[in-house]
Every structure is written in C-alpha cells, then in structure tokens.
Amino acid sequence: MSALAALLLAGKFGKFLFSGGTMVLSVFAYALVYGWPYAAGFVALLFIHEMGHFLAARRRSLNVGLPTFIPFVGAWIELKEQPMDAETEAFVGIAGPMLGSAAAFLCYILARESGSKLLMALAYAGFVLNLFNLIPLSPLDGGRIVSVVSPRLWFWGVPILVALFLWIPSPMLVLIAVLALPQLWKAFQDRSIADSAYYRVAPAVRLEYAVQYVALAGFLAIMAFEAHEALPPR
C-alpha cells in the first residue's frame, strides 16, 4: 500500500514538475524578447487565466490537469474528461477570461496608482489576451461559451478571425482556423445541432451566459483601449 501511495505521489509530483517546467521555459523564452520583468508578469497572467478554467473544472468535478505552457502559443489545461453538457462547458470556458480579466484589471489599477509603465503594459496585454480568447470559435474560450447560447454563433467568429489575419498575419490564427473547422463543419451540416441533448438548456441559462459574454467582451474592449491610451507613445 505504501508503494502504491509512493507511486501516486511521484506521478502527481511529476505532473507538477512538468507544468512548472513549461511555465519556466515560457518565462525564459518571453524574456529573450521582452525582458524578465514583463515575461514573468505575462506568464503569471496566463497562469491566472488557466487557473480560472482549472478551478471551474474542479468545481464541476471534472478530471483536469495542471496548465501546460508553450512559448508564443499560450497555455491550456488538459480536461481528462469532457463536460457532459454545453452549460458545464460554458461554465469552465468563461471562468478563465473572468479570472484573467480580474488580474489584468488589478494590474491596471496598480499602474494608475504607481505610474508603472510595466504594470500598464501587462494590463494591456491581459485585456487583449482575454478579449482575443472571447472570439466565438472553438477551441478558444469564446467558442465554448457561446455554444450554450447557440452553436451557430461560431460562424460569427469566422469574419473576426479573417479580419485579424488581414490586420496581423500570424500562424497562430491559421492554427486556430484549422482547429475550428471540424466544429464549424458539424454545425453547417447539422442545422438542428442546437436542439441536441448536449446543447439543450433552459432559455434563462442561455440569457445568463449571453449577458455575461457580451458584458465581459465590452469591458475588455473598453479597458484595452484605456490601457493602450495610457501607455507612452513608442
């Protein structure tokens, strides 16, 4: 029994080391480009965002792993079991941007109080990061959130992603498009997908998540603009 406990402990410790190792690697990679203070702050914001998902998944009794980080790609948590309904998926999906936005707003308040350019830059990055994640396309958080309102809202994410690519061409946007294609195709083929058991929720639940989504997106858009204006000109 003690040997089994030791193996389980070693396994958990190994997962912790892996998560922490990818986090340190990300800090190092970002530091090469942006310097250590910004790198540490930015990865901390990513960590807080992912912990929002982690805590929400644990609250819904889902088996979930610690965050994994990839430099210049982002971070994610591994859901070892998938949500059984769209409401649970939306609950886990919106928790990341919620907690991440709170962390970015704290940076903004502290930056205003102290005049710190670093904190303002981190606040701006945090607002933009969480706003980007609200694009209504899976695998982004926005796609998971709006699915409880209607899976057909995923199609609104297509012109947004295209516009972003035309503005700032990035391989990351191409990757997101590729990952989003299967669900978009499924929604295109199955016109009654919103009526399936997975997406069937009470109208009040749909309204609740719709209001939260729009309010959070509006807040982040305003705060991203405010933080950008507060940054010194380049």
Sine and cosine of phi, psi and omega as CSV:
sin_phi,cos_phi,sin_psi,cos_psi,sin_omega,cos_omega
0.00,0.00,-0.64,0.77,0.00,-1.00
-0.92,0.39,-0.57,0.82,0.03,-1.00
-0.91,0.41,-0.66,0.75,0.03,-1.00
-0.89,0.45,-0.68,0.74,0.02,-1.00
-0.89,0.45,-0.62,0.79,0.01,-1.00
-0.91,0.41,-0.63,0.78,0.03,-1.00
-0.91,0.41,-0.67,0.74,0.03,-1.00
-0.89,0.45,-0.66,0.75,0.02,-1.00
-0.90,0.43,-0.66,0.75,0.01,-1.00
-0.90,0.44,-0.63,0.77,0.02,-1.00
-0.89,0.45,-0.70,0.71,0.01,-1.00
-0.91,0.41,-0.63,0.77,0.00,-1.00
-0.92,0.40,-0.60,0.80,0.03,-1.00
-0.90,0.44,-0.64,0.76,0.05,-1.00
-0.91,0.42,-0.62,0.78,0.04,-1.00
-0.90,0.44,-0.68,0.73,0.01,-1.00
-0.90,0.43,-0.64,0.77,0.00,-1.00
-0.90,0.44,-0.73,0.68,0.02,-1.00
-0.88,0.48,-0.73,0.68,0.02,-1.00
-0.90,0.43,-0.59,0.81,0.01,-1.00
-0.91,0.42,-0.68,0.73,0.03,-1.00
-0.92,0.38,-0.51,0.86,0.04,-1.00
-0.93,0.38,-0.72,0.69,0.02,-1.00
-0.89,0.45,-0.65,0.76,0.03,-1.00
-0.88,0.48,-0.65,0.76,0.02,-1.00
-0.91,0.42,-0.69,0.72,0.04,-1.00
-0.85,0.53,-0.71,0.70,-0.01,-1.00
-0.88,0.48,-0.71,0.70,-0.03,-1.00
-0.90,0.43,-0.72,0.70,0.02,-1.00
-0.91,0.41,-0.54,0.84,-0.02,-1.00
-0.91,0.42,-0.53,0.85,0.02,-1.00
-0.89,0.46,-0.45,0.90,-0.04,-1.00
-0.98,-0.21,-0.67,0.74,-0.16,-0.99
-0.92,-0.39,-0.10,0.99,-0.05,-1.00
1.00,-0.07,0.39,-0.92,-0.10,-0.99
-0.90,0.43,-0.71,0.71,-0.05,-1.00
-0.87,0.49,-0.72,0.70,0.00,-1.00
-0.92,0.39,-0.66,0.75,-0.01,-1.00
-0.86,0.50,-0.72,0.69,-0.01,-1.00
-0.90,0.44,-0.67,0.74,0.00,-1.00
-0.92,0.39,-0.66,0.76,-0.04,-1.00
-0.92,0.38,-0.68,0.73,0.03,-1.00
-0.92,0.40,-0.55,0.83,0.07,-1.00
-0.89,0.45,-0.63,0.77,0.05,-1.00
-0.91,0.42,-0.64,0.77,0.07,-1.00
-0.88,0.48,-0.67,0.74,-0.02,-1.00
-0.89,0.46,-0.70,0.71,0.00,-1.00
-0.89,0.45,-0.67,0.74,0.06,-1.00
-0.84,0.54,-0.76,0.65,-0.04,-1.00
-0.92,0.39,-0.54,0.84,0.03,-1.00
-0.93,0.37,-0.43,0.90,0.13,-0.99
-0.87,0.49,-0.73,0.68,0.07,-1.00
-0.88,0.47,-0.71,0.71,-0.06,-1.00
-0.86,0.51,-0.76,0.65,-0.04,-1.00
-0.92,0.40,-0.61,0.79,0.02,-1.00
-0.92,0.39,-0.65,0.76,0.02,-1.00
-0.90,0.43,-0.67,0.75,0.03,-1.00
-0.91,0.42,-0.59,0.81,0.01,-1.00
-0.89,0.45,-0.54,0.84,0.03,-1.00
-1.00,-0.04,0.24,0.97,0.08,-1.00
0.89,0.45,0.52,0.86,0.07,-1.00
-1.00,0.00,0.57,-0.82,0.06,-1.00
-0.98,0.21,0.90,-0.43,-0.13,-0.99
-0.68,-0.73,0.58,-0.81,0.01,-1.00
-0.99,-0.13,0.23,-0.97,0.03,-1.00
-0.93,0.36,0.33,-0.94,-0.04,-1.00
-0.89,0.45,0.56,-0.83,0.14,-0.99
-0.89,-0.46,0.69,-0.73,-0.07,-1.00
-0.91,-0.42,0.64,-0.76,0.15,-0.99
-0.78,-0.63,0.86,-0.52,-0.04,-1.00
-0.82,0.58,0.72,-0.70,0.06,-1.00
0.91,0.42,0.19,0.98,0.12,-0.99
-0.89,-0.46,-0.71,0.70,0.02,-1.00
0.72,-0.70,-0.58,-0.82,-0.03,-1.00
-0.46,-0.89,0.32,-0.95,0.06,-1.00
-0.39,-0.92,0.32,-0.95,0.13,-0.99
-0.96,-0.28,0.51,-0.86,0.00,-1.00
-1.00,-0.08,0.92,-0.38,0.10,-0.99
-0.99,0.11,0.95,-0.30,-0.06,-1.00
-0.98,0.20,-0.21,0.98,0.18,-0.98
-0.64,-0.77,0.69,-0.72,-0.10,-1.00
-0.99,0.14,0.49,-0.87,0.07,-1.00
-0.84,0.54,0.52,-0.85,-0.03,-1.00
-1.00,0.02,-0.16,0.99,0.00,-1.00
-0.42,-0.91,0.29,-0.96,-0.09,-1.00
-0.92,0.40,-0.49,0.87,-0.01,-1.00
-0.92,0.39,-0.66,0.75,0.05,-1.00
-0.90,0.43,-0.66,0.75,0.03,-1.00
-0.88,0.48,-0.68,0.73,0.01,-1.00
-0.92,0.39,-0.62,0.78,0.01,-1.00
-0.87,0.49,-0.72,0.69,0.03,-1.00
-0.94,0.35,-0.62,0.78,-0.05,-1.00
-0.91,0.41,-0.66,0.75,-0.08,-1.00
-0.99,0.16,-0.32,0.95,-0.05,-1.00
-0.91,0.42,-0.57,0.82,0.02,-1.00
-0.89,0.45,-0.83,0.56,0.05,-1.00
-0.87,0.49,-0.54,0.84,0.03,-1.00
-0.89,0.45,-0.80,0.60,-0.02,-1.00
-0.94,0.35,-0.62,0.79,0.04,-1.00
-0.90,0.44,-0.61,0.79,0.03,-1.00
-0.93,0.38,-0.60,0.80,0.04,-1.00
-0.89,0.45,-0.65,0.76,0.02,-1.00
-0.91,0.41,-0.67,0.74,0.02,-1.00
-0.91,0.42,-0.63,0.78,0.01,-1.00
-0.92,0.40,-0.59,0.81,0.07,-1.00
-0.89,0.46,-0.67,0.75,0.07,-1.00
-0.87,0.49,-0.64,0.77,-0.02,-1.00
-0.91,0.42,-0.72,0.70,0.00,-1.00
-0.89,0.47,-0.71,0.70,0.00,-1.00
-0.90,0.43,-0.60,0.80,0.03,-1.00
-0.91,0.41,-0.65,0.76,0.04,-1.00
-0.90,0.44,-0.64,0.77,-0.03,-1.00
-0.95,0.31,-0.62,0.78,-0.13,-0.99
-0.98,-0.19,-0.26,0.96,-0.08,-1.00
0.97,0.25,0.28,0.96,-0.05,-1.00
-0.96,0.29,0.87,-0.50,0.07,-1.00
-0.94,0.35,-0.56,0.83,0.01,-1.00
-0.89,0.46,-0.75,0.67,-0.01,-1.00
-0.91,0.42,-0.58,0.82,0.03,-1.00
-0.93,0.37,-0.63,0.77,0.05,-1.00
-0.90,0.44,-0.63,0.77,0.04,-1.00
-0.93,0.37,-0.63,0.78,0.05,-1.00
-0.87,0.49,-0.72,0.70,0.02,-1.00
-0.87,0.49,-0.72,0.70,0.01,-1.00
-0.87,0.48,-0.66,0.75,0.00,-1.00
-0.90,0.43,-0.68,0.73,0.02,-1.00
-0.89,0.45,-0.71,0.70,-0.02,-1.00
-0.91,0.40,-0.68,0.74,0.01,-1.00
-0.85,0.53,-0.74,0.67,-0.04,-1.00
-0.95,0.30,-0.55,0.84,0.07,-1.00
-0.92,0.39,-0.68,0.74,0.04,-1.00
-0.85,0.52,-0.66,0.76,-0.01,-1.00
-0.92,0.38,-0.23,0.97,0.02,-1.00
-1.00,0.03,0.00,1.00,0.10,-0.99
-0.83,0.56,0.79,-0.62,-0.13,-0.99
-0.97,0.25,0.88,0.47,0.06,-1.00
-0.67,-0.74,0.77,-0.64,0.15,-0.99
-0.98,0.20,0.70,-0.71,0.40,0.91
-1.00,-0.07,0.16,0.99,0.05,-1.00
-0.94,0.35,0.36,-0.93,-0.04,-1.00
-0.86,0.51,-0.60,0.80,-0.02,-1.00
-0.86,0.52,-0.62,0.78,0.03,-1.00
-0.90,0.43,-0.57,0.82,0.02,-1.00
-0.96,0.28,-0.54,0.84,-0.03,-1.00
-0.96,0.27,-0.76,0.65,-0.09,-1.00
-0.95,0.30,-0.26,0.97,-0.01,-1.00
-0.88,0.48,-0.47,0.88,0.00,-1.00
-0.96,0.26,-0.38,0.92,0.08,-1.00
-0.99,0.16,-0.82,0.57,0.11,-0.99
-0.16,-0.99,0.80,-0.61,0.04,-1.00
-0.86,0.51,-0.39,0.92,-0.02,-1.00
-0.95,0.33,-0.21,0.98,0.09,-1.00
-0.93,0.37,-0.26,0.97,0.07,-1.00
-0.85,0.53,-0.51,0.86,-0.04,-1.00
-0.92,0.40,-0.38,0.92,0.06,-1.00
-0.93,0.36,-0.39,0.92,0.01,-1.00
-0.96,0.28,-0.37,0.93,-0.06,-1.00
-0.89,0.45,-0.81,0.59,0.01,-1.00
-0.89,0.45,-0.51,0.86,0.04,-1.00
-0.91,0.43,-0.71,0.70,-0.01,-1.00
-0.91,0.41,-0.65,0.76,0.03,-1.00
-0.89,0.45,-0.70,0.72,0.00,-1.00
-0.88,0.47,-0.66,0.75,0.05,-1.00
-0.88,0.47,-0.65,0.76,-0.01,-1.00
-0.92,0.40,-0.62,0.78,0.03,-1.00
-0.92,0.38,-0.52,0.85,0.01,-1.00
-0.98,0.19,-0.77,0.64,-0.01,-1.00
-0.73,-0.68,1.00,0.04,0.01,-1.00
-0.84,0.54,0.76,-0.65,-0.05,-1.00
-0.49,-0.87,0.69,-0.72,0.08,-1.00
-0.87,0.50,-0.48,0.87,0.01,-1.00
-0.88,0.48,-0.65,0.76,0.01,-1.00
-0.92,0.39,-0.59,0.81,0.06,-1.00
-0.91,0.42,-0.67,0.74,0.02,-1.00
-0.88,0.48,-0.68,0.73,0.02,-1.00
-0.89,0.46,-0.65,0.76,0.02,-1.00
-0.88,0.47,-0.68,0.73,0.00,-1.00
-0.89,0.45,-0.69,0.73,-0.01,-1.00
-0.93,0.37,-0.47,0.88,-0.03,-1.00
-0.99,0.17,-0.37,0.93,-0.12,-0.99
-0.83,0.55,-0.71,0.70,-0.04,-1.00
-0.85,0.53,-0.70,0.72,-0.01,-1.00
-0.95,0.32,-0.58,0.82,0.06,-1.00
-0.89,0.45,-0.67,0.74,0.00,-1.00
-0.91,0.41,-0.64,0.77,0.03,-1.00
-0.89,0.46,-0.70,0.72,0.01,-1.00
-0.92,0.38,-0.54,0.84,0.01,-1.00
-0.94,0.34,-0.65,0.76,-0.02,-1.00
-0.96,0.28,-0.64,0.77,-0.08,-1.00
-0.97,-0.24,0.99,-0.11,-0.05,-1.00
-0.94,0.35,-0.30,0.95,-0.03,-1.00
-0.97,-0.23,0.35,0.94,-0.08,-1.00
-0.86,0.51,-0.57,0.82,-0.02,-1.00
-0.91,0.41,-0.32,0.95,-0.01,-1.00
-1.00,-0.06,-0.02,1.00,0.00,-1.00
-0.94,0.34,0.30,-0.95,-0.08,-1.00
-0.86,0.51,-0.60,0.80,-0.05,-1.00
-0.89,0.45,-0.64,0.77,-0.09,-1.00
-0.99,-0.13,0.06,1.00,-0.06,-1.00
-0.99,0.14,0.94,-0.34,0.02,-1.00
-0.69,-0.72,0.23,-0.97,0.01,-1.00
-0.93,0.37,0.56,-0.83,0.03,-1.00
-0.81,0.58,-0.58,0.81,0.00,-1.00
-0.90,0.44,-0.57,0.82,0.02,-1.00
-0.93,0.36,-0.69,0.72,0.05,-1.00
-0.85,0.53,-0.71,0.70,-0.01,-1.00
-0.89,0.45,-0.67,0.74,-0.02,-1.00
-0.86,0.50,-0.74,0.68,-0.02,-1.00
-0.95,0.31,-0.55,0.84,0.04,-1.00
-0.89,0.45,-0.69,0.72,0.02,-1.00
-0.90,0.43,-0.71,0.71,0.01,-1.00
-0.88,0.48,-0.68,0.73,-0.04,-1.00
-0.90,0.44,-0.76,0.65,-0.02,-1.00
-0.91,0.43,-0.67,0.74,-0.01,-1.00
-0.90,0.43,-0.68,0.73,0.00,-1.00
-0.92,0.39,-0.67,0.74,0.02,-1.00
-0.89,0.45,-0.67,0.74,0.04,-1.00
-0.90,0.44,-0.70,0.72,0.03,-1.00
-0.86,0.50,-0.72,0.70,-0.04,-1.00
-0.92,0.39,-0.62,0.79,0.02,-1.00
-0.89,0.45,-0.70,0.72,0.01,-1.00
-0.91,0.42,-0.71,0.70,-0.05,-1.00
-0.94,0.35,-0.55,0.83,0.07,-1.00
-0.89,0.45,-0.66,0.75,0.04,-1.00
-0.90,0.43,-0.71,0.70,-0.01,-1.00
-0.88,0.48,-0.71,0.71,-0.01,-1.00
-0.92,0.40,-0.62,0.78,0.03,-1.00
-0.90,0.44,-0.67,0.74,0.02,-1.00
-0.91,0.40,-0.49,0.87,-0.02,-1.00
-0.98,0.17,-0.27,0.96,0.01,-1.00
-0.97,0.26,0.57,-0.82,0.05,-1.00
-0.91,0.40,0.57,-0.82,0.01,-1.00
-0.89,0.45,0.56,-0.83,0.01,-1.00
-0.98,0.22,0.00,0.00,0.00,0.00
